[in-house]
Amino acid sequence: MSSHDNKSLKKDAMAKIRLVEEILRRWDPIGVQPGTFAPADEYDSYAPHIVSMVQRGCTMEELAGHLEQLSEVTMGVGSNLKKSQKFAAQIVRTLRSSDTPV
């Protein structure tokens, strides 16, 4: 693989992470309105793993479960399955539509 190919893959990965970061800011299970009452990057650390999950072929239900675990266990704010399902679907749809065939 050439240096150019590596740069292209890294650029693609970073673009996908940024897409997920934007969706996670709207997900906002804590209700801090990132960029308003909390740092804009409040949920950004979760994006790389989420991108990896989707690239490995996780289902929307699996991703919703992951968002639920983040909300309940990691953040301790309780469950909102309907909201987690809505944002999981947005993430999966966005990432799969951003894929370009090789």
C-alpha positions in Angstrom: 0.0 0.0 0.0 1.4 3.4 -1.0 1.8 6.4 1.3 -0.9 8.1 -0.7 -3.3 5.1 -0.1 -2.5 5.3 3.7 -3.2 9.0 3.7 -6.5 8.5 1.9 -7.6 5.8 4.3 -6.7 8.0 7.3 -8.6 10.9 5.8 -11.6 8.7 5.2 -11.5 7.4 8.8 -11.2 10.8 10.3 -14.2 12.0 8.1 -16.3 9.2 9.4 -15.3 9.9 13.0 -16.3 13.6 12.5 -19.7 12.5 11.1 -20.3 10.4 14.2 -19.1 13.2 16.6 -21.8 15.5 15.1 -24.5 12.9 15.6 -23.4 12.2 19.2 -23.6 15.9 20.0 -27.3 15.7 19.1 -27.7 12.4 21.0 -26.6 14.2 24.2 -27.9 11.8 26.9 -26.6 14.1 29.7 -28.5 17.1 28.2 -25.5 19.4 28.4 -25.8 20.7 24.8 -22.1 20.3 23.8 -20.7 23.6 22.9 -23.2 25.5 25.1 -23.0 24.0 28.7 -20.2 21.6 28.1 -17.2 21.3 25.9 -18.1 20.8 22.2 -16.1 17.5 22.3 -18.1 16.1 25.3 -18.9 12.8 23.5 -16.2 12.7 20.8 -14.1 10.0 22.6 -16.9 7.5 21.8 -16.8 8.1 18.0 -13.8 6.0 17.0 -15.2 2.8 18.6 -18.6 3.4 17.1 -17.1 3.8 13.6 -15.2 0.6 14.2 -18.4 -1.2 15.3 -20.3 -0.1 12.2 -17.4 -1.0 9.9 -17.3 -4.5 11.4 -21.0 -4.8 10.5 -22.8 -4.3 13.8 -26.6 -4.1 13.6 -28.6 -1.0 14.5 -29.8 -2.9 17.6 -26.2 -3.7 18.7 -25.3 -0.1 18.3 -28.4 1.1 20.2 -27.3 -1.3 23.0 -23.9 0.2 23.0 -25.4 3.7 23.3 -27.6 2.5 26.1 -24.6 1.1 27.9 -22.7 4.4 27.5 -25.7 6.3 28.8 -26.5 4.0 31.7 -23.2 2.6 32.8 -20.6 5.0 31.7 -22.5 8.2 32.2 -25.0 7.0 34.9 -27.9 8.9 33.5 -30.3 6.1 32.8 -31.9 4.5 29.8 -33.7 6.1 26.9 -34.0 3.1 24.4 -36.1 5.0 21.9 -33.6 7.8 21.7 -30.7 5.4 21.5 -32.4 3.5 18.7 -33.1 6.7 16.8 -29.4 7.9 17.0 -28.0 4.4 16.3 -30.1 4.3 13.1 -28.8 7.8 12.1 -25.2 6.7 12.7 -25.5 3.4 10.8 -27.3 5.1 7.9 -24.8 8.0 7.7 -21.7 5.8 7.9 -23.0 3.2 5.4 -24.1 5.9 3.0 -20.6 7.5 3.3 -18.9 4.3 2.2 -17.6 4.3 -1.3 -17.0 1.0 -3.1 -13.4 0.1 -3.6 
